Amino acid sequence: MIIYSVWWPFAWGLPGLIVFVLVVVLAAIFSGRGIRQIRHSLQFEAVESSEDTRIARAMGILNSVTHPIWMLGMVALLIFGQGRWVMPLMVFVIGAHFLPMARILGRWIDYPLGLLMMAFAVIGGALATDPSVPWITVFAVAGTGGTIATGVYAAYMAGEYARRTRAAGLSFP
């Protein structure tokens, strides 16, 4: 969330700074929650299933294809002096990778979050075509989709962990 939203204060001044500080607070809360969840889960023996193996393999393939696309694309854009396209590219590719991820993991939440990211990336890309729009604004707009999607995803995962621990008859503080 922080990487996507760090551009807001520079693009939008004080309002951007205020919302960015709120994002940092949320990120800290979600990080703390995630650490507690990891520590909690370490109390239990992990039993790998064939489904876990399938998911790990599919996600490994997906990540090994999608992340180099935005990373190498970013390098190429910077080399060719087109840095204003970096954030729209990154947000679009990461959003697009949510779509097959939804099927691999069997989660509906990845579809709308991926589409949301892709929509903000397209809006950022449209802004990038106008040389009068500062690159920082392009980054801020495209990054908004990544910030929202990541925040919703973090809340969903925290809730899902709580739901699953309750379903297993376990308590989680």
C-alpha positions in Angstrom: 0.0 0.0 0.0 2.8 2.4 0.9 4.7 1.9 -2.5 1.5 2.6 -4.4 0.5 5.7 -2.3 3.8 7.3 -1.6 3.2 9.6 -4.7 0.1 11.2 -3.3 1.7 13.9 -1.1 3.9 15.0 -4.1 1.0 15.0 -6.5 -1.8 16.4 -4.3 -0.1 18.3 -1.5 -1.6 18.3 2.0 -4.7 16.3 1.2 -2.4 13.6 -0.4 -0.1 13.7 2.6 -3.0 13.3 5.1 -4.4 10.3 3.2 -0.9 8.8 2.8 -0.4 9.0 6.5 -3.7 7.1 7.0 -2.5 4.5 4.5 0.8 4.1 6.5 -1.2 3.6 9.7 -3.4 1.0 8.0 -0.3 -0.7 6.6 1.2 -0.9 10.1 -2.0 -2.3 11.5 -2.3 -4.9 8.7 1.4 -5.8 9.1 1.0 -6.3 12.9 -2.0 -8.4 12.3 -0.2 -10.5 9.7 2.7 -11.1 12.0 0.3 -12.2 14.8 -1.4 -14.5 12.3 1.9 -16.0 11.2 3.0 -16.6 14.9 -0.4 -18.1 15.6 -0.2 -20.4 12.7 3.2 -21.7 13.7 1.6 -23.4 16.7 0.1 -25.9 14.4 1.7 -28.6 12.2 1.5 -27.8 8.5 0.2 -30.8 6.5 0.8 -30.3 2.8 -1.9 -31.7 0.5 -1.8 -32.4 -3.2 -4.0 -29.3 -3.6 -1.3 -27.2 -1.8 1.3 -28.6 -4.1 -0.9 -27.7 -7.2 -1.4 -24.2 -5.9 2.3 -23.6 -5.1 3.3 -24.8 -8.6 0.6 -22.8 -10.4 1.4 -19.6 -8.4 5.1 -20.1 -9.0 4.6 -20.3 -12.7 2.2 -17.3 -12.7 4.6 -15.1 -10.6 7.6 -16.2 -12.7 5.8 -14.9 -15.8 4.1 -11.8 -14.6 6.6 -10.1 -12.3 9.4 -10.1 -14.9 7.0 -8.5 -17.3 6.6 -5.4 -15.2 10.2 -5.4 -13.9 11.8 -5.7 -17.4 9.2 -3.4 -18.8 10.1 -0.8 -16.1 13.7 -1.1 -17.0 13.0 -0.7 -20.7 10.7 2.3 -20.2 13.4 4.0 -18.1 16.1 3.3 -20.7 13.9 4.8 -23.4 13.0 7.8 -21.4 9.4 6.8 -20.8 9.4 6.6 -17.0 6.0 8.2 -16.8 4.6 4.8 -17.9 6.3 2.7 -15.1 3.5 2.8 -12.5 0.6 2.3 -15.0 2.5 -0.7 -16.4 3.3 -2.2 -13.0 -0.3 -1.7 -11.7 -1.8 -3.1 -14.8 0.4 -6.3 -14.9 -0.1 -6.9 -11.2 -3.8 -6.4 -11.5 -3.9 -8.7 -14.5 -2.1 -11.4 -12.6 -5.0 -11.3 -10.0 -7.3 -12.8 -12.6 -5.6 -16.2 -13.1 -4.7 -16.1 -9.4 -8.5 -16.1 -8.6 -8.9 -19.3 -10.4 -5.8 -20.9 -9.0 -6.7 -20.1 -5.4 -10.5 -20.4 -5.9 -11.1 -16.9 -4.5 -13.7 -14.6 -5.9 -12.1 -11.4 -4.4 -9.2 -11.5 -6.8 -11.5 -10.8 -9.8 -12.8 -7.4 -8.7 -9.5 -6.3 -7.2 -7.6 -7.2 -10.3 -10.1 -5.4 -12.5 -10.0 -2.4 -10.2 -6.2 -2.2 -10.4 -6.3 -2.5 -14.2 -8.9 0.3 -14.4 -6.7 2.7 -12.5 -3.7 1.6 -14.6 -5.6 2.5 -17.7 -6.7 5.8 -16.3 -3.1 6.5 -15.3 -2.0 5.4 -18.8 -4.5 7.8 -20.4 -3.0 10.6 -18.3 0.5 9.5 -19.3 -0.4 10.2 -23.0 -0.8 13.9 -22.1 2.7 15.5 -21.7 1.2 18.3 -19.7 0.2 16.0 -16.9 3.1 15.6 -14.5 4.5 12.1 -14.2 3.9 12.2 -10.4 0.2 12.7 -11.0 0.3 9.6 -13.4 2.0 7.6 -10.6 -0.5 8.9 -8.0 -3.6 8.0 -10.0 -2.3 4.6 -11.1 -1.1 3.9 -7.6 -4.5 4.6 -6.2 -5.8 1.4 -7.7 -2.9 -0.6 -6.2 -3.5 1.0 -2.8 -7.2 0.3 -2.7 -6.8 -3.3 -4.0 -3.9 -4.0 -1.5 -5.8 -2.6 1.4 -9.0 -4.5 0.6 -6.9 -7.6 0.0 -5.2 -7.2 3.4 -8.6 -6.8 5.2 -10.0 -9.8 3.3 -7.1 -12.0 4.2 -7.3 -10.9 7.9 -11.0 -11.7 7.9 -10.4 -15.0 6.1 -7.8 -16.1 8.7 -10.2 -15.3 11.5 -13.0 -17.1 9.8 -10.9 -20.2 9.2 -9.6 -20.3 12.7 -13.2 -20.1 14.1 -14.3 -22.8 11.7 -11.5 -25.0 13.0 -12.6 -24.4 16.6 -9.5 -22.3 17.4 -9.3 -19.0 19.0 -7.3 -16.1 17.7 -6.9 -12.9 19.7 
